[in-house]
Amino acid sequence: NAGVTQTPKFQVLKTGQSMTLQCAQDMNHNSMYWYRQDPGMGLRLIYYSASEGTTDKGEVPNGYNVSRLNKREFSLRLESAAPSQTSVYFCASSEAGTSGKETQYFGPGTRLLVL
Amino acid sequence: SQQGEEDPQALSIQEGENATMNCSYKTSINNLQWYRQNSGRGLVHLILIRSNEREKHSGRLRVTLDTSKKSSSLLITASRAADTASYFCATSYNFNKFYFGSGTKLNVKP
């Protein structure tokens, strides 16, 4: 069981470039999430997907798009990267929506630097 | 913001002492969770407490929830150097969205 995996681990982009962050989970969870964590701060929710085929905005969705490709995979796309998007991005999954199973499992993170 | 807020921002104690950190939030919740983050790593779930529970234990961890004061506390007893990490509370309002506080950075000195 790999849990939640993320690729890439580290990426440097120039302003205006685009990229997709990949996330996959092998726990058969319905819900998946994308967060960003800026230095010294907590996590802020960018987008989440409560089930396959659905996505919803979180606190800070501007500048991002997501795709829930199937139950396992949830990708985050930056269409035109900006320096303000320099951050560490975490993907998580859970069985949220079912009482008693809201624990989130996190991936190791992707460190993104936008120059 | 609907985020919880942890207090203190940083805490430094000696090994063997107890560590207490607090979380306050703004609106009614379904549940509250505590997570640990070692430097540069992903978050690891520690404990979940529901809105109808007042106290929960897991090993050396004790969590309390006071919904009338909209606050929770995490107590780590007999702390160890390995407990050095950042601790975050996460509040859930609709079972699908979670809001994290900015964390308490705990340093346990050997």
Interface residues (C-beta under 8 A of the other chain):
Chain A: V4 S31 Y33 Y35 G40 M41 G42 L43 R44 L45 Y48 A50 D56 G58 E59 F90 A92 A96 G97 T98 S99 E102 T103 Q104 Y105 F106 G107 P108 G109
Chain B: S1 Q3 N30 N31 Q33 Y35 G40 R41 G42 L43 V44 H45 L48 F88 A90 S92 F95 N96 K97 F98 Y99 F100 G101 S102 G103
